[in-house]
């Protein structure tokens, strides 16, 4: 596609996916006078707020072509969009970020191989294609590990924790006998994420990195500030920027990292766990704590606009409402200072993200 000029207000941006991230992208775009057209194979909460929606399979190329004809640029809100869908769309309209980022991030083996190839530390990993190769690795490593499917894994899905004496056949069966990667568990001080935005002109900025806490593989809480020292923050931002530039990335890129602690040399201290080629749950706090949120900055980049400042005016804590926790909505709505976001997803299933709440504090650093 030819280079896209900055889109004027009133333009329409297409979004592949209809989840809560898409919903918040639509709301951010509306603030800029931009409209959104959602394309997804099922109804989702983003469709409740979008100007236009299309429900069709991701391999319906006639529907995708009609979708492309109705928009000026496109993006995606999750990394499990089929690659063939993204490639087809990219031939018809400007797609940001490009399909390369999707190709790398949707496959855990490709992702770790790509990042390691840039000289950035990653968790030790190995390819697993059958129970025999898994058994050999468990015997060789003699360590606690995590077996993850290469594709379609998120929020703790498609993975299982293993010990050296785990039965390989049972573990491989538990993930559906799918191509996988085995990752060695690392001992870390904290988990942080880098929320980096790169504009169409190559301009780069990043939000302060939050400290993240997970429960059962699902993000439960993000807190800012994380306590990273300035030299440590510079290292994590350098890693994220290198990844973004190698992908020729446009938009908001999330890089999740393990902080191994102060006793480790600074160049080796931060180990990349995974990347997400999209806005991210750990950046929801930017809606209230920053003048320009991660969602708005992503849409600015997709539209070819100047990026907004990533600086924050407050400290913040974001807590996910998972499953039945959303039933406390009335109490949370009455809490002074609590910013409540509900996604209107319907049934509050046990591991389903139903909303989040952000609480601000006076900035301490």
Buried (B, 14 or more C-beta within 10 A) or exposed (E): EEEBEEBEEEBBBBBBBBBBBBBBBBBBBBEBEBBBBBBBBEEBBBBBBBEBBBBBEBEBBEBBBEBBEEBBBBBBBBBBBBBEBBBBBBEBBBBBBBBBBBBBBBBBBBBBBBBBEEEBBBBBBBBBEEBEBBBEBBEEBEBBBBBBBBBEBBBBEBBBEBEEEBEBBEBBEBBEEBBBBBBBBBEBBBBBBBBBBBBBEEEBBBBBBBBBEBEEBBBBBBBBBBBBEEEBBEBBBBBBBBBBEBBEBBBBBBBBBBBBEEEBEEEEBBBBBBBBBBBBBBBBBBBBBBEBBBBBBBBBBBBBBEBBEBEBEBBBBBBBBBBEBBEEBEEBEEEEEBBBBBBEBEEBEEEBBBBBBBBBEEBEE
